[in-house]
Amino acid sequence: MKRRLVSLFAMFLFVIPWPTSAAETAYEWNLADIYPSEAEWMRDYQAVNSALPKLEAFEGKLDDAKTIAKLFALNEQTARKLEKLSLYAHLKRDLNIEDTTAARLGAKVEALAAQYAAKTAFIEPELLALPERTLKKLQNSEPLKPYRYYFTELREQKPHTLTKREERLLAKLSPALGEAENIYDHASRGDYEPPSVRMPDGKTVTLTDHNYAALLQHRDRRYRKAAFEAKAKSYETLEQTAAATLYASVKADELYADVRRYPSGLDAALAADDVPKEVFDNLITAVHRHLPALHRYIELRKQALGLDRVHSYDLYVPLAGETAESIPVETAKTLLLQGLQPLGDDYIEHVRRAFAERWLDIYPRPKKYSGGYNTGAYDTHPFILLNYNGSLDSVLTMAHELGHAMHSVYTNRTQPYHYSGHSIFTAEVASTANEWLMLDYLYKQAKTKEEKLRLLIEQIEQIRGTLYTQVMYSEFEQQIHDHVRQGGSLTADELNHLWLTLLKTYYGPAYAADPGAARGWLRIPHFYDAFYVYKYATSLAASYAIVSGIQTDKSGEAVRRYKQFLRSGTSDDPIRLLKRAGVDMTRPEPVERVLRHFAKLVDELDKQLQNQQPSP
């Protein structure tokens, strides 16, 4: 969601899901950077609590620029403290879902955030109730000069803003409307026990996320099939709960859209990012037009692996012989510092700081959040969560999350607080740009045909996973939202059927859709943040265009424009920000361009695989 001055935390707490008191090492967060003690946390908690009546006292008085400026200043002070409070709780919880201190502090700050949202819910309706002439005058006044773009956004929201009483009621309901994700999170991480499976060699293996990913790359098909079937079977215990929580989440999305007078949940999500609907529609259309290239890639997999059909457990096994040896973290750090050099010395220095100052929590641990992300507050450095396993994919994930972190660093040094956030539409550009740069660097550094083949496939998989797959997820979202909006329910059987149908469409005739693959939808937490994932695909297309420009421009202008983009935050809408960086996402061309690149990569893969085969 777009960062908004007066409604920031009504959304913040439910988008970002908090570390245990682990030993202080170079590879773990130091939460004392946020609060040295719980007493310090409580001091800010009390400060926010004390500010709420002062904020509420402005109600009915927003009729002159000086008063509004005073309100905005107090609101910012309060919001910044609340942001830190929530961040600390969120990070603590994500290092251990069963941390009782994290749960207690999280519940306190969630309740406080709901009170904050309720106490400030009058601001937008009261401002929007003013005559248009008065709003324009306020927008151009000297005391409110720093908020001119905010007022532009505000006026665009007028058709979707409720009365003061309705806004206050909606703010009070927001914790309940977001509870489905919390239930899903506890079921999928807290209650879920990874299955154990007996392998062909007689050993029993527990399918942790790390073990499971490794087994899906096993050269012996019996191993990866056994792991896949055991994992798929284990999801049976979750599917009814997951179907119920996803149904509840989609209903809440559609209710929210209806209450705010949007045609659909999709329209509401796009409006929150100032993204025209044609961007989403163009994306789906372009990907469907280029599905034959993906079908051809799956066919090449089938041929290279000597299979009759490609099953889900055949999608990750390497085509380039054995995978490389595990990459130590220090080696990964060196590679990143070298591969990101095209972005300049200042960028590299910020990356060095990230490692030196423990911005990263790197290794997996029991009950730790299983994915990877970057988050932070305006008044803290970024915090990056990883589950590093030494693979090339882990290195690229590290580059990805560092891209997010650097985006925040550049923005927070340039923009005031109310423009310091990032639309997800632009945030994923910074992360995937780092991945493109690293893949190009590693490919150029490769010394053997085997390494080059491996990195060629990695580029193909980058586009398959970030563009094709995320667009498939987006189609799934669109269909389930349409179904619920039209009065339908979501059962596990319906969701399984829809997921399997999409898998068959995307992967084509060489793919065999196993029944176990049908439960793939229940392991995607992003579905609880409606229409989030399509932005991975658009961002990949935008970053490909930007990085291509950086690599061909000798003047340094492309890097300068990109750095300006990183500094921009939410000071303008994301489409205009990207246009200034040289990419027009309202046109199909950026998506078409990266999909044409995918087809060329598949052509090159075909040639290299043929060259590997012995002559008859």
C-alpha positions in Angstrom: 0.0 0.0 0.0 1.1 3.6 -0.6 2.5 5.3 2.4 -0.1 7.9 3.6 0.6 10.4 6.3 -2.6 9.9 8.3 -3.3 6.2 7.8 0.2 4.6 7.8 -0.1 2.3 10.7 -3.6 1.1 10.0 -1.9 -0.7 7.1 1.7 -1.2 8.3 1.0 -3.7 11.0 -0.8 -6.1 8.8 1.6 -6.0 5.9 4.7 -6.7 8.0 4.3 -9.6 10.2 9.3 -9.6 15.4 14.2 -11.6 17.3 14.9 -13.7 20.2 17.8 -13.0 22.6 20.2 -14.9 20.5 24.0 -14.7 20.9 25.4 -11.6 19.4 27.3 -12.6 16.4 28.2 -11.0 13.1 25.5 -13.0 11.4 22.6 -12.1 13.6 20.6 -8.9 14.2 21.3 -6.7 17.1 17.9 -5.5 18.2 19.5 -3.1 20.6 19.9 -0.9 17.6 16.2 -0.3 17.9 15.7 -0.5 21.6 18.4 -1.4 24.1 15.8 -2.7 26.6 12.2 -3.4 27.0 12.1 -0.3 29.3 13.1 1.9 26.4 10.4 0.2 24.3 7.8 1.0 27.0 9.0 4.6 27.1 8.1 5.1 23.5 4.9 3.1 24.0 3.8 5.5 26.7 4.8 8.5 24.6 2.5 7.3 21.8 -0.3 6.6 24.2 0.1 10.1 25.7 0.0 11.7 22.2 -3.3 10.2 21.2 -5.5 12.6 23.1 -3.5 15.5 21.7 -4.0 14.3 18.1 -7.7 13.8 18.8 -8.0 17.4 20.1 -7.4 18.7 16.5 -10.7 17.2 15.4 -13.0 19.9 14.0 -10.2 22.5 13.8 -8.6 21.8 10.5 -9.5 25.0 8.7 -6.2 26.9 8.4 -2.7 26.0 7.2 -0.8 26.6 10.5 -3.1 24.3 12.5 -2.9 21.6 10.0 0.9 21.9 9.9 1.0 21.5 13.7 -1.2 18.4 13.5 1.0 16.9 10.7 4.2 17.5 12.8 2.7 15.8 15.9 1.3 13.0 13.8 4.7 12.4 12.3 6.4 12.3 15.7 3.8 9.8 16.9 3.9 7.6 13.8 7.7 7.4 13.8 7.7 6.1 17.4 4.9 3.7 16.6 6.8 2.4 13.5 9.8 1.6 15.7 7.6 -0.1 18.3 6.0 -2.3 15.7 9.3 -3.0 13.9 10.9 -4.3 17.1 8.0 -6.6 17.9 7.8 -7.8 14.3 11.5 -8.7 14.1 11.4 -10.5 17.5 8.5 -12.6 16.5 10.0 -13.6 13.1 13.1 -15.0 14.8 10.9 -17.2 16.9 7.2 -17.6 16.3 6.9 -19.0 19.8 8.6 -16.1 21.6 6.1 -15.2 24.3 7.7 -11.7 24.9 7.3 -11.0 21.2 3.7 -12.1 21.3 3.0 -9.9 24.4 4.7 -6.8 22.9 3.1 -7.5 19.5 -0.4 -7.6 21.0 0.2 -4.3 22.9 1.5 -2.4 19.9 -1.2 -3.8 17.6 -3.9 -2.6 20.0 -2.1 0.8 20.3 -1.9 1.1 16.5 -5.6 0.4 16.2 -6.2 3.2 18.8 -3.9 5.5 16.8 -5.7 4.8 13.6 -9.1 5.4 15.3 -7.9 8.7 16.9 -6.6 10.0 13.6 -9.4 8.7 11.3 -11.0 12.1 11.3 -8.1 13.8 9.4 -8.8 12.8 5.8 -12.6 13.1 5.9 -12.3 16.5 7.6 -9.8 17.7 5.0 -11.8 16.3 2.1 -15.0 17.9 3.4 -13.4 21.3 2.8 -14.3 23.1 -0.5 -12.1 22.4 -3.4 -11.0 26.0 -3.5 -9.9 25.8 0.2 -8.0 22.5 -0.4 -6.1 24.1 -3.3 -5.3 27.2 -1.1 -4.0 24.9 1.6 -1.9 22.9 -0.8 -0.2 26.0 -2.1 0.3 27.6 1.4 3.8 28.1 2.8 3.3 26.1 6.0 2.1 23.1 4.0 4.7 23.3 1.2 6.3 20.0 2.2 3.0 18.2 1.7 2.0 19.4 -1.7 2.1 16.0 -3.4 0.3 14.6 -0.3 -2.6 16.9 -1.0 -2.6 15.8 -4.7 -3.0 12.2 -3.5 -5.5 13.2 -0.9 -7.8 14.9 -3.5 -7.6 11.8 -5.7 -8.9 9.8 -2.8 -12.0 11.9 -2.3 -14.4 9.5 -4.0 -13.2 6.7 -1.8 -13.1 8.4 1.6 -15.9 7.8 4.1 -17.5 10.0 6.8 -15.5 10.6 10.0 -17.7 8.1 11.9 -17.3 5.5 9.2 -13.6 6.0 8.9 -13.3 5.6 12.7 -15.4 2.4 12.6 -13.3 0.9 9.8 -10.1 1.7 11.7 -11.4 -0.1 14.7 -12.4 -3.1 12.6 -9.0 -3.3 10.8 -7.4 -5.7 13.3 -10.2 -8.2 12.9 -10.2 -7.9 9.1 -6.5 -8.7 9.1 -6.7 -11.7 11.5 -6.9 -14.4 8.8 -3.2 -13.9 7.9 -2.2 -14.3 11.6 -4.2 -17.5 11.9 -2.6 -18.9 8.7 0.8 -17.8 9.9 0.5 -19.7 13.2 -0.9 -22.8 11.4 1.7 -22.9 8.7 4.7 -22.2 11.0 3.8 -22.7 14.6 1.6 -25.8 14.3 3.0 -27.3 11.2 5.6 -30.1 11.7 7.8 -30.9 8.7 7.3 -34.5 7.6 10.0 -37.2 7.8 10.5 -39.5 4.9 12.5 -42.7 4.3 14.8 -42.3 1.4 15.9 -45.0 -1.1 19.2 -45.4 0.7 17.3 -46.3 3.9 18.0 -43.0 5.7 15.1 -41.0 7.2 15.2 -37.3 6.5 13.1 -34.5 8.0 11.9 -32.2 5.3 12.9 -28.8 6.7 12.8 -26.0 4.1 16.5 -26.4 3.6 16.5 -30.2 3.2 13.4 -30.1 1.0 15.0 -27.6 -1.4 18.2 -29.7 -1.6 16.3 -32.9 -2.3 14.3 -31.4 -5.1 17.7 -30.9 -6.8 18.8 -34.5 -6.2 20.1 -36.2 -9.4 18.4 -39.4 -8.4 14.7 -39.0 -9.3 13.6 -41.4 -6.6 14.8 -39.0 -3.9 13.1 -35.9 -5.2 9.9 -37.7 -5.9 9.9 -39.2 -2.4 10.5 -35.7 -0.9 7.8 -34.1 -3.1 5.2 -36.7 -2.3 5.8 -36.6 1.4 5.7 -32.8 1.5 2.6 -32.7 -0.6 0.9 -35.3 1.7 1.9 -33.3 4.8 0.0 -30.3 3.5 -3.3 -32.3 3.7 -3.4 -31.4 7.4 -3.3 -27.7 6.6 -5.5 -27.4 3.5 -8.9 -27.0 5.1 -7.6 -24.4 7.5 -5.7 -22.6 4.8 -8.7 -22.6 2.5 -10.8 -21.1 5.3 -8.2 -18.4 6.1 -7.7 -17.5 2.5 -11.5 -17.3 1.9 -11.7 -15.0 5.0 -8.9 -12.8 3.7 -10.4 -12.5 0.2 -13.8 -11.6 1.7 -12.2 -8.9 3.8 -10.4 -7.5 0.7 -13.6 -7.4 -1.3 -15.5 -5.9 1.6 -12.9 -3.2 2.0 -13.1 -2.4 -1.8 -16.9 -2.3 -1.7 -17.0 0.0 1.3 -14.5 2.4 -0.3 -16.5 2.3 -3.6 -14.0 0.5 -5.8 -15.3 -2.0 -8.4 -13.2 -4.8 -7.0 -10.4 -5.8 -4.7 -8.0 -5.6 -7.7 -9.1 -2.0 -8.4 -8.6 -1.0 -4.8 -5.1 -2.6 -4.7 -4.0 -0.9 -7.9 -5.4 2.5 -6.8 -3.4 2.2 -3.6 -0.2 2.2 -5.7 -1.5 4.7 -8.3 -1.1 2.0 -11.0 -3.5 2.0 -14.0 -5.4 -1.2 -14.6 -3.9 -1.5 -18.1 -0.5 -2.3 -16.5 -2.0 -5.5 -14.8 -4.0 -6.4 -18.0 -1.0 -5.9 -20.3 1.1 -8.1 -18.0 -1.3 -11.0 -18.2 -1.8 -10.6 -21.9 1.9 -10.4 -22.7 2.8 -13.5 -20.6 0.1 -15.6 -22.3 1.4 -14.5 -25.7 4.9 -15.8 -24.7 3.8 -19.1 -23.0 5.2 -21.1 -26.0 8.7 -20.1 -24.9 8.0 -21.5 -21.4 6.5 -24.6 -22.9 9.7 -25.1 -25.0 11.9 -24.7 -21.9 9.9 -27.5 -20.1 10.3 -29.6 -23.2 14.1 -29.0 -23.2 14.1 -30.1 -19.5 12.3 -33.3 -20.4 14.8 -34.1 -23.2 17.9 -33.2 -21.1 16.7 -35.3 -18.2 15.6 -38.2 -20.4 12.0 -38.1 -19.1 8.6 -39.0 -20.6 7.0 -36.0 -18.8 8.3 -33.3 -16.5 6.7 -33.5 -13.0 6.8 -30.7 -10.4 9.7 -32.5 -8.7 11.7 -32.3 -11.9 11.6 -28.5 -12.2 14.5 -27.8 -10.0 17.1 -30.5 -10.7 20.1 -28.9 -12.3 20.7 -29.5 -16.0 24.3 -28.6 -15.8 25.7 -31.5 -13.8 26.2 -31.2 -10.1 25.6 -27.9 -8.5 28.6 -25.8 -7.4 30.1 -26.2 -3.9 28.5 -24.3 -1.1 29.3 -20.6 -1.1 30.5 -19.3 2.3 28.9 -16.1 3.5 32.2 -14.2 3.3 32.6 -15.3 -0.3 29.1 -14.2 -1.1 29.9 -10.8 0.4 33.0 -10.5 -1.8 31.0 -11.4 -4.9 28.3 -8.8 -4.1 30.8 -6.1 -3.5 32.3 -6.8 -6.9 29.2 -7.5 -8.9 27.4 -4.3 -7.8 30.3 -2.1 -8.7 28.4 -0.6 -11.7 26.2 1.3 -9.2 29.2 3.3 -7.9 31.4 3.7 -4.8 28.8 5.2 -2.6 26.4 2.2 -3.2 29.2 -0.2 -2.4 30.1 1.6 0.8 26.5 1.2 2.0 26.6 -2.5 1.3 29.8 -2.8 3.4 28.0 -1.1 6.2 25.2 -3.6 6.0 27.6 -6.4 6.8 29.7 -4.5 9.3 26.7 -3.2 11.3 24.7 -6.5 11.4 21.8 -5.4 9.3 21.5 -9.1 8.2 20.2 -12.1 10.2 21.6 -14.8 7.9 21.2 -18.4 8.9 18.1 -20.5 9.4 17.0 -21.6 12.9 14.0 -23.5 14.2 10.8 -21.4 14.4 12.4 -18.6 12.5 10.5 -17.1 9.6 11.2 -19.3 6.6 11.5 -16.7 3.8 13.6 -13.6 3.3 12.7 -9.9 3.4 14.0 -6.4 4.2 12.2 -4.1 6.5 13.0 -1.2 8.8 11.9 2.1 10.1 12.7 5.7 9.1 14.7 6.1 12.3 16.6 2.8 12.1 18.9 1.1 9.6 17.3 -1.6 7.4 17.0 -5.2 8.8 17.4 -8.1 6.4 16.1 -11.6 7.2 17.6 -14.5 5.3 17.8 -18.3 5.5 21.1 -18.6 3.8 22.2 -22.2 2.7 25.2 -21.5 0.6 23.5 -21.9 -2.8 23.7 -19.5 -5.7 20.0 -18.8 -5.1 20.9 -17.8 -1.5 23.5 -15.3 -2.9 21.0 -13.9 -5.3 18.4 -13.6 -2.5 21.0 -11.7 -0.4 21.5 -9.3 -3.4 17.8 -9.0 -3.8 17.2 -8.0 -0.1 20.2 -5.7 -0.1 18.6 -3.9 -3.1 15.6 -3.2 -0.9 17.8 -2.0 1.9 19.8 0.4 -0.3 16.6 1.8 -1.7 15.6 2.7 1.9 19.0 4.1 2.6 19.0 6.4 -0.4 15.4 7.5 0.1 15.6 8.1 3.9 18.6 10.4 3.4 16.7 12.5 0.8 13.0 12.4 1.6 11.0 13.6 4.6 9.2 11.0 6.6 5.9 11.3 4.8 7.6 10.5 1.4 10.0 7.9 2.8 8.1 4.8 2.0 8.1 2.8 -1.2 5.3 1.5 -3.3 5.9 -2.2 -3.8 5.6 -1.4 -7.5 8.9 0.5 -7.3 10.6 -1.3 -4.4 11.0 -4.6 -6.3 12.8 -2.7 -9.1 15.7 -2.0 -6.7 15.9 -5.6 -5.6 15.7 -7.3 -9.0 18.2 -4.8 -10.5 20.7 -6.2 -8.1 19.9 -9.7 -9.3 20.4 -8.8 -12.9 23.7 -7.2 -12.2 24.9 -10.2 -10.2 23.9 -12.7 -12.8 25.7 -10.7 -15.5 28.8 -10.4 -13.4 28.9 -14.1 -12.4 28.3 -15.2 -16.1 31.2 -13.1 -17.2 33.4 -14.5 -14.5 32.5 -18.1 -15.2 35.6 -20.1 -16.4 34.1 -23.3 -17.7 31.3 -24.3 -20.1 29.6 -26.0 -17.1 29.6 -22.8 -15.1 28.3 -20.8 -18.0 25.6 -23.3 -18.6 24.6 -23.3 -15.0 24.4 -19.5 -15.0 22.4 -19.4 -18.3 19.9 -21.7 -16.6 19.9 -19.5 -13.6 18.9 -16.5 -15.8 16.1 -18.6 -17.3 14.9 -19.6 -13.9 15.0 -16.0 -12.7 12.5 -15.1 -15.4 10.5 -18.2 -15.0 10.2 -17.8 -11.2 9.8 -14.0 -11.0 7.8 -13.3 -14.1 5.9 -16.4 -15.4 5.3 -17.9 -11.9 4.2 -14.6 -10.3 1.9 -13.9 -13.1 0.4 -17.3 -12.7 -0.1 -16.5 -9.0 -1.7 -13.2 -10.0 -4.2 -15.0 -12.3 -5.0 -17.3 -9.4 -5.6 -14.2 -7.2 -7.8 -12.5 -9.8 -9.9 -15.6 -10.3 -10.5 -16.3 -6.6 -11.3 -12.6 -5.9 -13.7 -12.6 -8.8 -15.3 -15.8 -7.6 -15.8 -14.4 -4.0 -17.1 -11.0 -5.2 -19.7 -12.9 -7.2 -20.9 -14.7 -4.1 -18.9 -17.9 -4.4 -17.0 -19.6 -1.6 -13.4 -21.0 -1.6 -13.1 -24.7 -0.6 -9.9 -26.6 -0.6 -11.1 -28.7 -3.6 -12.0 -25.6 -5.6 -8.6 -24.0 -4.9 -6.7 -27.2 -5.7 -8.6 -27.6 -9.0 -7.9 -24.0 -10.0 -4.2 -24.2 -9.1 -3.7 -27.4 -11.1 -5.5 -26.0 -14.1 -3.2 -23.0 -14.1 -0.1 -25.2 -13.8 -1.1 -27.1 -16.9 -1.8 -23.9 -18.8 1.6 -22.4 -18.0 3.8 -25.4 -18.3 2.3 -27.0 -21.3 2.1 -30.5 -22.8 5.5 -31.7 -21.5 4.4 -31.1 -17.9 2.7 -33.7 -15.8 0.4 -32.2 -13.2 0.5 -34.5 -10.1 -2.4 -34.2 -7.7 0.1 -33.3 -4.9 1.0 -30.2 -6.8 -2.5 -28.9 -6.5 -1.9 -27.6 -2.9 0.8 -25.2 -4.0 -1.5 -22.2 -3.3 -1.4 -22.8 0.5 2.3 -22.2 0.9 2.1 -18.6 -0.6 1.8 -16.1 2.3 1.7 -13.2 -0.1 -1.9 -14.1 -1.0 -2.9 -12.5 2.3 -1.7 -9.1 0.9 -4.0 -8.8 -2.1 -2.4 -8.4 -5.6 1.1 -8.0 -4.2 2.9 -10.6 -6.4 2.2 -9.2 -9.9 4.6 -6.4 -8.9 7.4 -8.8 -8.8 6.8 -9.4 -12.5 6.4 -5.8 -13.5 9.5 -4.9 -11.4 11.6 -7.5 -13.1 10.7 -6.1 -16.5 11.4 -2.5 -15.3 14.7 -3.4 -13.7 15.8 -5.4 -16.8 15.3 -2.2 -18.9 17.2 -0.1 -16.3 20.1 -2.5 -16.0 20.4 -2.9 -19.8 20.7 0.9 -19.9 23.3 1.0 -17.2 25.4 -1.6 -19.0 25.3 0.1 -22.4 25.6 3.8 -21.2 29.2 5.0 -21.0 28.3 8.5 -19.8 27.1 7.5 -16.4 23.7 9.1 -17.0 21.8 5.9 -16.6 23.3 5.3 -13.2 22.6 8.9 -12.2 18.9 8.5 -13.2 18.7 5.2 -11.3 20.2 6.8 -8.2 17.6 9.6 -8.5 14.9 7.0 -8.7 16.3 5.3 -5.5 16.1 8.7 -3.7 12.5 9.5 -4.7 10.5 7.4 -2.2 6.8 8.2 -2.7 7.3 11.8 -3.7 5.4 11.0 -6.9 3.4 8.1 -8.3 5.4 5.0 -9.3 4.6 5.2 -13.0 6.0 8.7 -13.2 9.1 7.8 -11.1 9.9 4.9 -13.5 9.3 7.1 -16.5 12.0 9.4 -15.2 14.3 6.4 -14.9 13.6 5.6 -18.6 10.8 3.0 -18.3 7.2 3.4 -19.3 5.2 0.6 -17.6 1.9 1.7 -19.1 3.1 0.2 -22.4 3.6 -3.5 -23.1 7.2 -3.0 -24.3 9.2 -3.5 -21.0 7.4 -6.8 -20.4 7.7 -7.9 -24.0 11.4 -7.1 -23.9 12.3 -9.3 -21.0 10.1 -12.1 -22.4 11.9 -11.9 -25.7 15.1 -12.1 -23.7 13.8 -15.3 -22.1 13.1 -16.8 -25.5 16.7 -16.0 -26.6 18.1 -17.6 -23.5 16.0 -20.8 -24.2 17.5 -20.8 -27.8 21.0 -20.6 -26.3 20.2 -23.3 -23.8 19.0 -25.6 -26.7 22.3 -25.0 -28.5 24.5 -25.7 -25.4 22.6 -28.8 -24.5 23.0 -30.1 -28.1 26.7 -29.4 -27.9 27.0 -31.4 -24.8 25.6 -34.5 -26.4 28.1 -37.0 -28.0 28.0 -37.2 -31.8 26.2 -40.3 -33.1 
